[in-house]
Amino acid sequence: MKNPHYKIKILEKTNKILSKVKISGGGRCNVTNHCFDNYELIKNYPRGSKELIQVFSKFSVEQTINWFKQQGVILKTEEDGRVFPYSNNSQTIIDCFINLAIKYNIEIITQCEVKSITKNQNKFNVITEKNNFEPDALIVALGGHNKVSAYKLISDIGHTIDEPIPSLFTLNLPEEKIKKELQGISVKNAQIKIVNSKLSYNGPVLITHWGFSGPAVLKLSAFAAENFFNSNYKAGIIINWVFPLKSTEIEIQLKSIQKEFHKSLPYTNPSFNLPKRLWEFLCLASGIDNSKPWAEISNKHLNKLSENLTNSNYKMEGKTTFKEEFVTCGGVNLKEIDFKTMQSKLVPNLFFCGEVLNIDGITGGFNFQNAWSTAWVCAQSCEI
């Protein structure tokens, strides 16, 4: 502990602490992501990437892993880069923090909702349901919220709040046959993009009973959060199911397939490593008659299949929150924070960390890494 003589109190609105840690990662707590290059790491933050580069230079992923190791928490890395406690139990992370609070005599006061914050000369006046406090320094870690009113404490003290809107969600396709007929089907590397937008991402895409999900979809939802919000979550969605292949390349390969398997029926052997049901669905959507062998399939239908494989169009209407994750785009305006210290530029000795800021990451441990790093910088900078 940097300043053992400090008296620290943690004020928690509910009767539970670290409840978001408890449910994260399906109850396992996705602590961080195994991305040690800070310039690669910041690419996973639709908002706040520029500011985070200096934060991560002070407390990186590697330092996070080492810090937990020093507390006796061993972490493990999974194939996709996500990092979890070896125990596969989020309670391990919660116990780590609680034990440290006990060790350093940090008082945790639950069911203590903060009603207002004001600054009088060198001290804050924090009014809660239980007591009033007059700390010399204050660290705000409210998390992300979906209403501006949840940030009233901060706006009342002079800070600008960027309107919170949803980030990290799946795409609903209520009128599309594909979600009715192919739910549960996934493609390892498809490209998804929005019509009339330059935003596109590739990776696993999952067809659900709502529409589209999977890493590529979630990444698109995060980086295009404002686009989707402004269009009231109605948009044209284009998917290339055989990415990185292009339609011209597919046309050549389909001609080759037609020549080699001229006596076979089109649905029999799915091509391009696509799931059989998806292949059949796209063939049917292209007007290809499975009672006819490849040799009898016209160029018109081959071209249509090429188009559907690389440029399928779907109508998005609405969104669904991804599992238990709730991430917002919005929060405290970043221009009002000194990211060398995480201190407010407007109010001395007022610090911010985590998702209360207008910073959000995609799924995979990135939001927690933002929380750990900004909190560490707060702690190092807090001098009273």
Secondary structure, DSSP 8 states (H G I E B T S, - for coil): ---TT---EEE-SSSSSSHHHHHHHHHT---EES---HHHHGGG-SBSHHHHHHHHHHS-HHHHHHHHHHTT--EEE-TTSEEEETTS-THHHHHHHHHHHHHTT-EEE-S--EEEEEEETTEEEEEESS-EE--SSEEE-----SSGGGGHHHHHTT--EEEEEEESEEEE-TT-HHHHH-TT-EEEEEEEEETT-S-EEEEEEEE-SSEEESHHHHHHHHHTHHHHHHTTTEEEEEEETTTT--HHHHHHHHHHHHHHTTTS-TTTS--TT--HHHHHHHHHHTT--TTS-GGG--HHHHHHHHHHHH-EEEEEE-EEE-TT--EEEEEE-GGGEETTTTEESSSTTEEE-GGGBS-B--TTTHHHHHHHHHHHHHHHH---
